[in-house]
Amino acid sequence: MAVESINPTPEDLQKKVYFLLEQLQLMARELPPKYQQRVPCELLSGLANALLNDTIFEIVKGLMEIQHVTEKHLFQQRLQLINKHSMEMQDMLENTSDSVARQKQRILLQQKHKEELKHTDMKLVLQLDQKVSDQQVTLEKAGVPGFFVTNNPLDVKLQMYLLDFILRLSKNQKYGKEEN
């Protein structure tokens, strides 16, 4: 857990909340209009208060790292399948001497590969969807306003914007810690 000034005074905490709220409001104004209307002042105020606890920043950074590792792993799985397909095609071409048979085999193999890749991609998307759901549960349990389990594209996109706000603020973690 990050070390704040030993015991921040209520005034320090109030300054920090106001600073966070002001920053969140500025960020919210940058959103496309259809998302701006989905970010009421109460949500931003609740988020500013939740961010008084530096643990929220750590949770979001940890979730982001896990997501990056997961995405890399899933991408590697996809590349392995594509590589396997290339090797199968190469094998077939080398081991089929008749050009008519080779053409038929090539078409059949391409269809099989297309189906396998489609099936794999669908599995990968489901795994990513599950990761999003896990993140939503974690952030909701941590008390971060705006987070709940949903697969509604507008809500998910809004949550992505909120995560971006939190990450941008985490890079400015000098707020509330400046010398007076």
Disulfide bonds with the S-S distance in Angstrom:
none
